[in-house]
């Protein structure tokens, strides 16, 4: 997901800093590939802190089990796009998610209290990001739900998503971000802008599905 978002960002003229848990030296092939992307943006590799410090909009797309490794201080007051989903088989059991004391959308905000977290991109296959986007106004254009507590942050993310080729549907506050998490009707299907609202309304918490 991270590399696909980076490809789109470079293609649309953004300067991108990519990072991972293994170090910048392991990203040189990706950076070289991004440098060949048609567009006017640039790409370089950095540490997680360097990426956080460089971005006005920072996309966090790491296994949820590693979410506490995201540096909070350099992300203060920035927009943070959270793409995570909870997969216990990968992430281990997370008590506050298992008992639904919080959600995958709210958890990053709790860890980044001064950032403006927006849930997005978590209900679309990563490969579809770079192959299924269409121009604004295209009939049946695919729409992606977003959720967040800051109207300004959501607007900025919606504009970015539109540049990348997709409409958006505002699912509401971060607390409503569970409505398009894994195992919900809004997770996965290629909806146009009118269809996700019904899927979001039909979503049930895990406790109500048993």
Number of C-alpha atoms within 10 A of each C-alpha: 20 15 16 15 20 23 28 23 23 21 20 17 13 16 16 23 22 23 23 17 11 9 12 17 12 13 17 13 10 17 22 12 12 24 18 14 18 13 16 13 19 20 22 18 20 19 17 21 15 15 22 26 17 16 17 13 18 20 24 21 20 18 14 23 16 11 16 12 12 17 17 18 14 19 24 16 15 19 23 26 26 27 23 24 20 19 14 13 7 10 13 11 13 14 10 12 15 14 11 14 10 15 22 22 29 24 20 25 21 12 15 22 14 16 21 23 31 31 32 26 21 24 22 19 13 15 12 12 19 15 10 13 19 18 13 13 9 12 10 13 20 21 23 29 27 28 29 27 18 17 15 12 21 25 16 15 23 22 15 17 22 18 17 22 21 24 26 22 18 18 22 17 18 22 17 20 24 26 26 29 25 16 15 18 18 26 21 16 16 18 18 17 18 11 15 25 15 11 16 22 13 12 19 15 14 14 9 7 8 5
